[in-house]
Amino acid sequence: MRIGIFGAGAMADALGTRWAAAGHELMVTGRTPAKARALAGKWGGRAGQAGEVAEFADVALIAVLYQGMPAMLDTIGTALSGKPIVDCNNPVEVEHFTMTTAPGTSLAMEIARATGGHVVKAFNLCHALVWQMEPPLFDGRRLVVPYCGDDAGALEATRLLIGDLGAEPLPAGDLRHALHLEAMAAIVISLLFGGRDPYTIFNLVDAGS
C-alpha cells in the first residue's frame, strides 16, 4: 500500500516506522521539511509537498497536533478528496482535558468536511510509545484498536493497517462514533499527563468478551 503521511511528529514516526517495516511504501510531508526528510530517510521513503503526498497516497494518515490542524487542512485543500484518510488526532486541550471541537461534532468529521476524503478514526487512544511495540502485547493479548468510519474501502484499508502493527482491529461503528473515541482519548491523555505508564493505562479491552 502507498501511504501518504501528513505530519512528522511522534505519531507519524511510530506508525510510519512500523508500516515501512511491514513493506508499505511511504511518503511524508510536514511543517518542518528537515524533519520530514529525516523520517523519509529512516523509512526508505520519500518526502514532498502536501500535494505530492496526496497524489502519491492510496491511503493517507493525518498526524498533526490539533492546534496545527486548520493550517494543515488549508494546505491539503481537496487534494485527498475521495481517498481514505486515517485520523489519529485528538482535539483535547491539556489544562482541563476538555474537547476543543464544537458540541456534537468531532475532529474526524471536520477533516472529512474539509477534505472530501473518506475519514476513519483510529490509533488515537494510545501514546506513540505503544505503537512502537513489535507487536503491542499486554498480558499476552494483542492490543485491540477501535476504529470507525463510513466508507467500506477506507475501513478495510484501516483494518489492514491495524493488523500490520500486530494489533487486533475492532470496528466501532460509523464516523459519528469518532466523537466518542475522541472523548475517550481525553481521559487517556489526562492519565498520561498525571504520570500513568503509557504502556498500561488503556489495557482495558478484550475483544473476546
Residue frames as a rotation matrix with the C-alpha (Angstrom) as fourth column:
MET 1
0.584 0.812 0.000 0.00
0.812 -0.584 0.000 0.00
0.000 0.000 -1.000 0.00
ARG 2
-0.440 -0.666 0.602 1.21
0.605 -0.715 -0.349 3.54
0.663 0.211 0.718 -0.70
ILE 3
0.402 0.533 -0.745 0.74
0.915 -0.249 0.316 5.59
-0.017 -0.809 -0.588 2.47
GLY 4
-0.141 -0.373 0.917 0.94
0.339 -0.889 -0.309 9.37
0.930 0.267 0.252 2.43
ILE 5
0.094 0.083 -0.992 1.71
0.994 0.057 0.098 10.79
0.065 -0.995 -0.077 5.86
PHE 6
0.211 0.081 0.974 0.86
0.176 -0.983 0.044 14.36
0.962 0.162 -0.222 6.81
GLY 7
0.846 -0.055 0.530 2.88
-0.517 -0.325 0.792 15.32
0.129 -0.944 -0.304 9.87
ALA 8
0.234 -0.862 -0.448 6.36
-0.060 0.448 -0.892 14.46
0.970 0.236 0.054 11.07
GLY 9
0.058 -0.139 0.989 5.93
-0.946 -0.323 0.010 14.13
0.318 -0.936 -0.150 14.84
ALA 10
-0.621 -0.410 0.668 5.98
-0.699 0.675 -0.236 11.21
-0.354 -0.614 -0.706 17.24
MET 11
0.214 0.778 0.590 2.82
-0.260 0.628 -0.734 9.50
-0.942 0.003 0.337 15.99
ALA 12
0.801 0.016 -0.598 3.85
-0.598 0.003 -0.802 9.78
-0.011 1.000 0.012 12.34
ASP 13
-0.212 -0.972 -0.103 7.26
-0.937 0.232 -0.260 8.36
0.277 0.041 -0.960 13.28
ALA 14
-0.512 0.001 0.859 5.88
-0.558 0.759 -0.334 5.45
-0.653 -0.651 -0.388 15.30
LEU 15
0.473 0.789 0.392 3.18
-0.148 0.510 -0.847 4.37
-0.868 0.343 0.358 12.86
GLY 16
0.743 -0.209 -0.635 5.23
-0.668 -0.174 -0.724 5.05
0.041 0.962 -0.269 9.74
THR 17
-0.333 -0.936 0.116 8.18
-0.942 0.334 -0.014 3.07
-0.026 -0.114 -0.993 11.05
ARG 18
-0.360 0.274 0.892 6.01
-0.244 0.895 -0.373 0.01
-0.901 -0.352 -0.255 11.71
TRP 19
0.719 0.694 0.031 4.25
-0.126 0.174 -0.977 0.29
-0.683 0.698 0.213 8.33
ALA 20
0.385 -0.677 -0.627 7.54
-0.914 -0.183 -0.363 0.67
0.131 0.713 -0.689 6.48
ALA 21
-0.598 -0.626 0.500 8.78
-0.720 0.694 0.009 -2.48
-0.353 -0.355 -0.866 8.22
ALA 22
-0.006 0.707 0.708 5.59
-0.019 0.707 -0.707 -4.24
-1.000 -0.018 0.009 7.05
GLY 23
-0.507 -0.349 0.788 6.52
0.696 0.374 0.613 -3.46
-0.509 0.859 0.054 3.44
HIS 24
0.633 0.768 0.098 4.40
0.700 -0.514 -0.495 -0.40
-0.329 0.382 -0.863 2.69
GLU 25
-0.342 -0.672 0.657 5.72
0.863 -0.502 -0.064 2.45
0.373 0.545 0.751 0.57
LEU 26
0.359 0.451 -0.817 5.68
0.836 -0.546 0.066 5.81
-0.416 -0.706 -0.573 2.39
MET 27
-0.370 -0.419 0.829 5.84
0.620 -0.776 -0.115 9.49
0.692 0.471 0.547 1.50
VAL 28
0.120 0.314 -0.942 5.72
0.971 -0.233 0.046 12.21
-0.205 -0.920 -0.333 4.15
THR 29
-0.154 -0.166 0.974 5.22
0.341 -0.934 -0.105 15.94
0.927 0.316 0.201 4.43
GLY 30
0.204 0.210 -0.956 5.42
0.979 -0.035 0.201 18.16
0.009 -0.977 -0.213 7.48
ARG 31
0.974 0.217 -0.066 5.63
0.223 -0.969 0.107 21.70
-0.040 -0.119 -0.992 8.75
THR 32
0.386 -0.916 -0.106 9.40
-0.632 -0.347 0.693 21.30
-0.672 -0.200 -0.713 9.15
PRO 33
0.765 -0.016 -0.644 10.84
-0.580 0.419 -0.699 19.92
0.281 0.908 0.311 5.89
ALA 34
-0.295 -0.953 -0.063 14.04
-0.804 0.284 -0.523 18.74
0.516 -0.104 -0.850 7.57
LYS 35
-0.426 0.216 0.878 12.05
-0.663 0.586 -0.466 16.53
-0.615 -0.781 -0.106 9.98
ALA 36
0.694 0.720 -0.016 10.04
-0.504 0.470 -0.725 15.11
-0.515 0.511 0.689 7.08
ARG 37
0.454 -0.603 -0.656 13.23
-0.684 0.236 -0.690 14.33
0.571 0.762 -0.305 5.15
ALA 38
-0.561 -0.684 0.467 14.73
-0.821 0.388 -0.418 12.64
0.104 -0.618 -0.779 8.21
LEU 39
0.015 0.651 0.759 11.67
-0.533 0.647 -0.545 10.42
-0.846 -0.397 0.356 8.61
ALA 40
0.831 0.298 -0.470 11.65
-0.550 0.314 -0.774 9.58
-0.083 0.902 0.424 4.92
GLY 41
-0.018 -0.930 -0.366 15.29
-0.799 0.234 -0.554 8.54
0.601 0.282 -0.748 5.18
LYS 42
-0.551 -0.124 0.826 14.56
-0.741 0.529 -0.415 6.38
-0.385 -0.840 -0.383 8.21
TRP 43
0.276 0.815 0.510 11.75
-0.366 0.580 -0.728 4.62
-0.889 0.014 0.458 6.35
GLY 44
-0.710 -0.489 0.506 13.45
0.338 0.394 0.855 4.33
-0.617 0.778 -0.114 2.97
GLY 45
0.271 0.897 0.348 10.64
0.879 -0.084 -0.469 6.53
-0.391 0.434 -0.812 1.65
ARG 46
-0.475 -0.350 0.807 10.31
0.713 -0.691 0.119 10.00
0.517 0.632 0.578 0.23
ALA 47
-0.282 0.391 -0.876 9.42
0.584 -0.654 -0.480 13.47
-0.761 -0.647 -0.044 1.45
GLY 48
-0.635 0.099 0.766 7.47
0.691 -0.370 0.621 16.02
0.345 0.924 0.167 -0.54
GLN 49
-0.877 0.437 0.200 4.95
-0.466 -0.875 -0.129 18.82
0.119 -0.207 0.971 -0.59
ALA 50
-0.452 0.766 0.457 1.37
-0.352 0.317 -0.881 18.18
-0.820 -0.559 0.126 0.53
GLY 51
0.418 0.664 -0.620 0.04
-0.826 -0.006 -0.563 17.95
-0.378 0.748 0.546 -3.00
GLU 52
-0.226 -0.602 -0.766 2.69
-0.802 0.561 -0.204 15.42
0.553 0.568 -0.610 -3.98
VAL 53
-0.939 -0.117 0.322 1.97
-0.309 0.696 -0.648 13.29
-0.148 -0.709 -0.690 -0.93
ALA 54
-0.088 0.988 0.126 -1.78
-0.520 0.062 -0.852 13.40
-0.850 -0.141 0.508 -1.60
GLU 55
0.389 0.204 -0.898 -1.29
-0.918 0.169 -0.359 12.31
0.079 0.964 0.253 -5.21
PHE 56
-0.565 -0.739 -0.368 1.05
-0.665 0.671 -0.327 9.50
0.489 0.060 -0.870 -4.13
ALA 57
-0.753 0.121 0.647 -1.23
-0.559 0.401 -0.725 8.08
-0.347 -0.908 -0.235 -1.44
ASP 58
-0.569 0.671 -0.475 -3.54
0.169 0.661 0.731 5.11
0.805 0.336 -0.490 -1.72
VAL 59
0.581 0.647 -0.494 -4.39
0.672 -0.038 0.740 5.97
0.460 -0.762 -0.456 1.89
ALA 60
-0.107 -0.584 0.805 -3.37
-0.092 -0.800 -0.593 8.99
0.990 -0.138 0.032 3.96
LEU 61
0.144 0.080 -0.986 -2.53
0.972 0.176 0.156 9.37
0.186 -0.981 -0.052 7.63
ILE 62
0.226 -0.082 0.971 -3.02
-0.076 -0.995 -0.067 12.82
0.971 -0.059 -0.231 9.16
ALA 63
0.383 -0.235 -0.893 -0.97
0.886 0.366 0.284 13.06
0.261 -0.900 0.349 12.36
VAL 64
-0.426 -0.409 0.807 -0.89
0.270 -0.909 -0.318 16.69
0.863 0.082 0.498 13.49
LEU 65
-0.792 0.173 -0.586 -1.46
0.555 -0.196 -0.808 18.38
-0.255 -0.965 0.059 16.84
TYR 66
0.133 0.970 0.205 -4.95
0.978 -0.095 -0.185 19.84
-0.160 0.225 -0.961 16.88
GLN 67
0.293 -0.056 -0.954 -3.53
0.194 -0.974 0.117 23.37
-0.936 -0.220 -0.275 17.12
GLY 68
-0.600 -0.634 -0.488 -1.92
-0.373 -0.318 0.872 22.92
-0.708 0.705 -0.045 13.71
MET 69
-0.398 0.480 0.782 -4.84
0.636 0.759 -0.142 21.13
-0.662 0.440 -0.607 12.09
PRO 70
0.651 0.691 -0.315 -6.53
0.226 -0.572 -0.789 24.18
-0.725 0.442 -0.528 10.46
ALA 71
0.185 -0.660 -0.728 -3.29
-0.782 -0.548 0.297 25.14
-0.595 0.515 -0.617 8.71
MET 72
-0.758 -0.476 0.446 -2.70
-0.170 0.804 0.570 21.56
-0.629 0.357 -0.691 7.58
LEU 73
-0.042 0.828 0.559 -6.23
0.685 0.431 -0.587 21.23
-0.727 0.359 -0.585 6.23
ASP 74
0.677 0.204 -0.707 -5.84
-0.254 -0.837 -0.484 24.52
-0.691 0.508 -0.515 4.37
THR 75
-0.298 -0.889 -0.346 -2.64
-0.766 0.007 0.643 23.17
-0.570 0.457 -0.683 2.85
ILE 76
-0.723 0.070 0.687 -4.25
0.252 0.953 0.168 19.87
-0.643 0.294 -0.707 1.84
GLY 77
-0.549 0.618 -0.563 -7.38
-0.802 -0.579 0.146 21.50
-0.236 0.532 0.813 0.43
THR 78
0.567 0.813 0.134 -9.30
-0.697 0.561 -0.447 18.98
-0.438 0.160 0.884 -1.66
ALA 79
-0.158 -0.735 -0.660 -6.22
-0.952 0.290 -0.096 17.04
0.262 0.613 -0.745 -2.76
LEU 80
-0.960 -0.173 0.219 -7.39
-0.243 0.906 -0.347 14.00
-0.138 -0.387 -0.912 -0.75
SER 81
-0.132 0.988 -0.084 -10.97
-0.921 -0.153 -0.357 14.13
-0.366 0.030 0.930 -1.96
GLY 82
0.647 0.538 -0.540 -12.40
-0.704 0.693 -0.153 10.62
0.292 0.479 0.828 -2.34
LYS 83
-0.132 -0.783 -0.608 -9.36
-0.247 0.620 -0.745 8.97
0.960 0.052 -0.275 -0.74
PRO 84
0.637 0.262 -0.725 -9.15
0.562 0.487 0.669 7.01
0.529 -0.833 0.163 2.53
ILE 85
-0.081 -0.621 0.779 -7.82
-0.386 -0.701 -0.600 9.17
0.919 -0.349 -0.183 5.37
VAL 86
0.199 0.050 -0.979 -6.81
0.791 0.581 0.191 7.78
0.578 -0.813 0.076 8.76
ASP 87
0.221 -0.024 0.975 -7.23
-0.363 -0.930 0.059 10.35
0.905 -0.367 -0.214 11.55
CYS 88
0.040 -0.300 -0.953 -5.23
0.732 0.659 -0.176 9.59
0.681 -0.690 0.246 14.71
ASN 89
-0.701 -0.429 0.570 -5.57
0.103 -0.852 -0.514 13.05
0.705 -0.301 0.642 16.25
ASN 90
-0.075 0.661 -0.747 -7.28
0.978 0.194 0.074 14.29
0.194 -0.725 -0.661 19.40
PRO 91
-0.140 0.098 0.985 -8.83
0.161 -0.980 0.121 17.76
0.977 0.176 0.121 19.87
VAL 92
0.665 0.295 -0.686 -8.08
0.660 0.196 0.725 17.83
0.348 -0.935 -0.064 23.61
GLU 93
0.303 -0.568 0.765 -6.63
-0.393 -0.806 -0.442 20.81
0.868 -0.167 -0.468 25.46
VAL 94
0.042 -0.449 -0.892 -4.33
0.534 0.765 -0.360 19.87
0.844 -0.462 0.272 28.31
GLU 95
-0.737 -0.160 0.657 -5.27
-0.427 -0.644 -0.635 22.37
0.525 -0.748 0.406 31.00
HIS 96
-0.248 0.743 0.622 -8.70
-0.868 0.115 -0.483 20.94
-0.430 -0.660 0.616 31.82
PHE 97
-0.941 -0.186 0.282 -8.61
-0.045 0.896 0.441 18.00
-0.335 0.403 -0.852 29.35
THR 98
0.109 0.994 -0.015 -11.76
0.059 -0.021 -0.998 19.04
-0.992 0.108 -0.061 27.52
MET 99
0.012 -0.015 1.000 -12.66
0.938 0.347 -0.006 18.87
-0.347 0.938 0.018 23.85
THR 100
-0.628 -0.299 -0.718 -11.87
0.084 -0.944 0.319 21.82
-0.773 0.140 0.618 21.60
THR 101
-0.888 0.371 0.273 -14.41
0.331 0.100 0.938 20.89
0.321 0.923 -0.211 18.92
ALA 102
-0.534 0.788 0.305 -17.95
-0.771 -0.602 0.205 22.27
0.345 -0.126 0.930 18.82
PRO 103
-0.442 0.438 0.782 -20.53
-0.516 0.589 -0.622 20.26
-0.734 -0.678 -0.035 20.78
GLY 104
0.528 0.756 0.388 -21.83
-0.203 0.556 -0.806 17.30
-0.825 0.347 0.447 18.80
THR 105
0.878 -0.287 -0.383 -19.00
-0.371 0.096 -0.924 17.20
0.302 0.953 -0.022 16.29
SER 106
0.674 -0.714 0.188 -15.59
0.372 0.548 0.749 15.55
-0.638 -0.435 0.636 16.11
LEU 107
-0.024 -0.786 -0.618 -12.25
-0.556 -0.503 0.662 16.40
-0.831 0.359 -0.424 14.60
ALA 108
-0.685 -0.198 0.701 -12.69
0.337 0.767 0.546 13.41
-0.646 0.611 -0.458 12.29
MET 109
0.293 0.875 0.386 -15.91
0.860 -0.065 -0.506 14.90
-0.417 0.480 -0.771 10.93
GLU 110
0.652 -0.124 -0.748 -14.22
-0.183 -0.983 0.003 18.28
-0.735 0.135 -0.664 10.48
ILE 111
-0.486 -0.874 -0.023 -11.42
-0.318 0.152 0.936 16.62
-0.814 0.462 -0.352 8.49
ALA 112
-0.418 0.412 0.809 -13.99
0.753 0.656 0.055 14.83
-0.508 0.632 -0.585 6.32
ARG 113
0.665 0.733 -0.140 -15.83
0.558 -0.612 -0.560 18.07
-0.496 0.295 -0.817 5.60
ALA 114
0.433 -0.559 -0.707 -12.65
-0.401 -0.822 0.404 20.00
-0.807 0.108 -0.580 4.84
THR 115
-0.551 -0.834 -0.031 -11.01
-0.461 0.273 0.844 17.43
-0.696 0.479 -0.535 2.58
GLY 116
0.330 0.715 -0.617 -13.83
-0.944 0.234 -0.233 15.46
-0.022 0.659 0.752 0.99
GLY 117
-0.580 -0.621 -0.527 -11.93
-0.602 0.763 -0.237 12.31
0.549 0.180 -0.816 1.95
HIS 118
0.500 0.685 -0.530 -13.23
-0.165 0.676 0.718 9.08
0.850 -0.271 0.451 3.48
VAL 119
-0.238 -0.655 0.717 -12.08
-0.781 -0.310 -0.542 9.52
0.577 -0.689 -0.438 7.08
VAL 120
0.493 0.268 -0.828 -11.57
0.296 0.843 0.450 6.69
0.818 -0.467 0.336 9.55
LYS 121
0.435 -0.322 0.841 -10.84
-0.828 -0.510 0.234 7.43
0.353 -0.798 -0.488 13.20
ALA 122
0.857 -0.226 -0.463 -8.17
0.305 0.947 0.103 5.09
0.415 -0.229 0.880 14.57
PHE 123
0.042 -0.971 -0.234 -4.94
0.782 0.178 -0.597 4.92
0.622 -0.158 0.767 16.61
ASN 124
-0.005 -0.016 1.000 -5.99
-0.165 -0.986 -0.017 7.84
0.986 -0.165 0.002 18.84
LEU 125
0.828 0.523 0.203 -6.21
-0.286 0.083 0.954 6.05
0.482 -0.849 0.218 22.20
CYS 126
0.737 -0.631 -0.242 -2.57
0.645 0.550 0.532 5.17
-0.203 -0.548 0.812 22.88
HIS 127
0.537 -0.690 -0.485 0.72
-0.371 -0.710 0.599 7.00
-0.758 -0.142 -0.637 23.31
ALA 128
0.600 -0.375 -0.707 3.17
-0.758 0.017 -0.652 6.85
0.257 0.927 -0.274 20.42
LEU 129
-0.427 -0.814 0.394 5.37
-0.896 0.440 -0.060 4.54
-0.125 -0.378 -0.917 22.53
VAL 130
0.069 0.543 0.837 2.70
-0.315 0.808 -0.498 1.85
-0.947 -0.229 0.226 22.32
TRP 131
0.917 0.340 -0.206 2.75
-0.276 0.174 -0.945 1.91
-0.286 0.924 0.254 18.52
GLN 132
0.132 -0.944 -0.303 6.50
-0.956 -0.041 -0.289 1.28
0.261 0.328 -0.908 18.61
MET 133
-0.105 -0.143 0.984 5.93
-0.638 0.769 0.043 -2.11
-0.763 -0.624 -0.172 20.26
GLU 134
-0.115 -0.035 -0.993 6.57
-0.933 0.346 0.096 -5.10
0.340 0.938 -0.072 17.98
PRO 135
-0.301 0.822 0.483 3.86
0.386 -0.358 0.850 -6.29
0.872 0.442 -0.209 18.46
PRO 136
-0.529 0.188 0.827 1.78
-0.694 -0.657 -0.295 -4.39
0.488 -0.730 0.478 21.05
LEU 137
-0.061 0.432 -0.900 1.00
0.297 0.868 0.397 -7.18
0.953 -0.243 -0.181 23.53
PHE 138
-0.376 0.025 0.926 -0.42
-0.812 -0.490 -0.317 -6.71
0.446 -0.871 0.204 27.02
ASP 139
-0.125 0.266 0.956 -0.72
-0.747 0.609 -0.267 -9.67
-0.653 -0.747 0.123 29.39
GLY 140
-0.724 -0.286 0.628 -0.13
0.117 0.846 0.520 -11.87
-0.680 0.449 -0.579 26.37
ARG 141
0.252 0.885 0.391 -3.06
0.741 0.083 -0.666 -10.34
-0.622 0.458 -0.635 24.48
ARG 142
-0.534 -0.369 0.761 -2.89
0.808 -0.486 0.332 -8.28
0.248 0.792 0.558 21.33
LEU 143
-0.777 0.245 -0.580 -3.83
0.053 -0.892 -0.448 -4.64
-0.628 -0.379 0.680 21.75
VAL 144
-0.069 0.840 0.537 -7.37
0.964 0.194 -0.180 -4.01
-0.256 0.506 -0.824 20.49
VAL 145
-0.906 -0.301 -0.299 -7.71
0.195 -0.922 0.335 -0.91
-0.377 0.245 0.893 18.30
PRO 146
0.134 0.991 0.028 -11.21
0.615 -0.061 -0.786 0.59
-0.777 0.122 -0.617 17.85
TYR 147
-0.931 -0.340 -0.133 -11.81
0.111 -0.611 0.783 2.29
-0.348 0.715 0.607 14.50
CYS 148
0.032 0.997 0.072 -14.85
0.599 0.038 -0.800 3.87
-0.800 0.069 -0.596 12.89
GLY 149
-0.799 -0.233 -0.555 -15.86
-0.267 -0.689 0.674 5.41
-0.539 0.687 0.488 9.58
ASP 150
0.165 0.970 -0.179 -18.46
-0.503 -0.073 -0.861 5.48
-0.848 0.232 0.476 6.83
ASP 151
0.404 -0.062 -0.913 -16.68
-0.910 0.071 -0.407 4.13
0.090 0.996 -0.027 3.74
ALA 152
0.956 0.057 0.289 -16.19
-0.116 0.974 0.192 0.39
-0.271 -0.217 0.938 3.31
GLY 153
0.656 -0.751 0.073 -12.96
0.395 0.260 -0.881 0.72
0.643 0.607 0.467 1.35
ALA 154
0.054 -0.624 0.780 -11.41
-0.537 -0.676 -0.504 3.12
0.842 -0.392 -0.371 3.86
LEU 155
0.563 0.220 0.797 -12.46
-0.815 0.310 0.490 0.88
-0.139 -0.925 0.353 6.74
GLU 156
0.976 -0.212 0.053 -10.87
0.219 0.956 -0.196 -2.14
-0.009 0.202 0.979 5.07
ALA 157
0.334 -0.901 0.276 -7.61
0.136 -0.244 -0.960 -0.28
0.933 0.358 0.041 4.43
THR 158
0.069 -0.268 0.961 -7.51
-0.859 -0.506 -0.080 0.79
0.507 -0.820 -0.265 8.09
ARG 159
0.869 0.274 0.413 -8.28
-0.449 0.787 0.423 -2.74
-0.209 -0.553 0.807 9.26
LEU 160
0.783 -0.617 -0.070 -5.27
0.445 0.636 -0.630 -4.00
0.434 0.462 0.773 7.30
LEU 161
0.062 -0.790 0.610 -3.01
-0.186 -0.609 -0.771 -1.26
0.981 -0.066 -0.185 8.67
ILE 162
0.410 0.138 0.901 -4.05
-0.907 -0.042 0.419 -2.10
0.096 -0.989 0.108 12.24
GLY 163
0.985 0.003 0.174 -3.27
-0.021 0.994 0.104 -5.75
-0.173 -0.106 0.979 11.58
ASP 164
0.552 -0.830 0.083 0.13
0.257 0.074 -0.964 -4.83
0.794 0.553 0.254 10.17
LEU 165
0.005 -0.521 0.853 1.06
-0.763 -0.554 -0.334 -3.49
0.647 -0.649 -0.401 13.61
GLY 166
-0.730 -0.203 -0.653 0.22
0.143 0.888 -0.437 -6.84
0.669 -0.412 -0.619 15.20
ALA 167
-0.836 0.518 0.180 -2.88
-0.404 -0.359 -0.841 -5.35
-0.371 -0.776 0.510 16.84
GLU 168
-0.668 0.684 0.294 -6.49
0.713 0.701 -0.012 -6.52
-0.214 0.201 -0.956 16.68
PRO 169
-0.887 0.367 0.279 -8.97
-0.167 -0.820 0.547 -4.34
0.430 0.439 0.789 14.75
LEU 170
-0.597 0.753 -0.276 -12.28
0.687 0.302 -0.661 -3.61
-0.415 -0.584 -0.697 16.49
PRO 171
-0.579 0.450 0.680 -14.98
0.414 -0.556 0.721 -1.98
0.702 0.699 0.135 14.31
ALA 172
-0.721 0.257 -0.643 -16.73
0.570 -0.307 -0.762 0.72
-0.393 -0.916 0.075 16.36
GLY 173
0.251 0.962 -0.107 -19.43
0.657 -0.250 -0.712 1.94
-0.711 0.109 -0.694 14.02
ASP 174
0.471 0.009 0.882 -19.78
0.797 -0.434 -0.421 4.80
0.379 0.901 -0.211 11.57
LEU 175
-0.397 -0.800 0.451 -17.99
0.539 -0.600 -0.591 8.14
0.743 0.008 0.669 11.72
ARG 176
0.429 0.602 0.674 -20.49
-0.279 -0.621 0.733 9.54
0.859 -0.503 -0.099 14.23
HIS 177
0.920 -0.058 -0.387 -18.71
0.356 0.532 0.768 7.38
0.162 -0.845 0.510 16.81
ALA 178
-0.042 -0.967 0.250 -15.46
0.634 -0.219 -0.741 9.27
0.772 0.128 0.623 16.32
LEU 179
0.178 0.206 0.962 -16.86
-0.473 -0.840 0.267 11.76
0.863 -0.503 -0.052 18.80
HIS 180
0.948 0.242 0.208 -16.84
-0.299 0.443 0.845 9.04
0.113 -0.863 0.492 21.46
LEU 181
0.557 -0.819 -0.134 -13.34
0.783 0.572 -0.244 7.82
0.276 0.031 0.961 20.63
GLU 182
-0.158 -0.615 0.773 -12.06
0.232 -0.784 -0.576 11.38
0.960 0.088 0.267 20.93
ALA 183
0.473 0.392 0.789 -13.83
-0.660 -0.435 0.613 11.80
0.584 -0.810 0.053 24.28
MET 184
0.960 -0.207 -0.191 -12.27
0.276 0.825 0.493 8.54
0.055 -0.526 0.849 25.48
ALA 185
0.176 -0.962 0.211 -8.89
0.731 -0.016 -0.682 9.94
0.659 0.274 0.700 24.46
ALA 186
0.211 -0.061 0.975 -9.42
-0.389 -0.921 0.026 12.97
0.897 -0.385 -0.218 26.70
ILE 187
0.921 0.139 0.365 -9.47
-0.391 0.345 0.853 10.60
-0.007 -0.928 0.372 29.66
VAL 188
0.707 -0.706 0.018 -6.39
0.701 0.699 -0.141 8.75
0.087 0.112 0.990 28.44
ILE 189
0.086 -0.703 0.706 -4.49
0.385 -0.630 -0.674 12.00
0.919 0.330 0.216 27.90
SER 190
0.516 0.138 0.845 -5.39
-0.629 -0.609 0.483 13.24
0.581 -0.781 -0.227 31.38
LEU 191
0.974 -0.182 0.132 -3.99
0.047 0.740 0.671 9.99
-0.220 -0.648 0.729 32.82
LEU 192
0.424 -0.864 0.272 -0.80
0.801 0.218 -0.557 10.35
0.422 0.454 0.784 30.80
PHE 193
0.058 -0.373 0.926 -0.31
-0.090 -0.926 -0.368 13.91
0.994 -0.062 -0.087 32.00
GLY 194
0.730 0.266 0.630 -0.94
-0.633 -0.084 0.769 12.62
0.258 -0.960 0.107 35.51
GLY 195
-0.140 -0.949 0.283 2.06
-0.986 0.161 0.052 10.34
-0.095 -0.272 -0.958 35.21
ARG 196
0.611 0.396 0.686 0.47
-0.373 0.908 -0.191 6.99
-0.698 -0.139 0.702 34.37
ASP 197
-0.448 -0.783 0.432 2.54
-0.047 0.504 0.863 4.43
-0.893 0.366 -0.263 32.49
PRO 198
-0.118 0.440 -0.890 1.80
-0.921 -0.384 -0.068 4.89
-0.372 0.812 0.450 28.76
TYR 199
-0.765 -0.225 -0.603 2.22
-0.498 0.801 0.332 1.15
0.408 0.554 -0.725 28.21
THR 200
-0.872 0.354 -0.339 -0.54
0.465 0.816 -0.343 0.11
0.155 -0.457 -0.876 30.61
ILE 201
-0.841 0.515 -0.165 -3.15
-0.260 -0.652 -0.712 2.83
-0.475 -0.556 0.682 31.06
PHE 202
-0.052 0.887 -0.460 -5.53
-0.966 -0.161 -0.200 1.60
-0.252 0.434 0.865 28.37
ASN 203
-0.855 -0.231 -0.465 -5.11
-0.339 0.927 0.162 -2.14
0.393 0.296 -0.871 28.58
LEU 204
-0.605 0.707 0.365 -8.85
-0.572 -0.068 -0.817 -2.49
-0.553 -0.704 0.446 29.20
VAL 205
0.283 0.816 -0.504 -10.48
-0.926 0.095 -0.366 -4.08
-0.251 0.570 0.783 26.16
ASP 206
-0.704 -0.375 0.603 -10.74
-0.191 0.918 0.347 -7.78
-0.683 0.129 -0.718 25.44
ALA 207
-0.501 0.527 -0.686 -12.40
-0.858 -0.199 0.474 -8.30
0.113 0.826 0.552 22.06
GLY 208
-0.771 0.159 -0.617 -13.22
0.038 0.978 0.205 -11.88
0.636 0.135 -0.760 23.06
SER 209
-0.782 0.484 -0.393 -15.54
0.506 0.124 -0.854 -10.66
-0.365 -0.866 -0.342 25.80
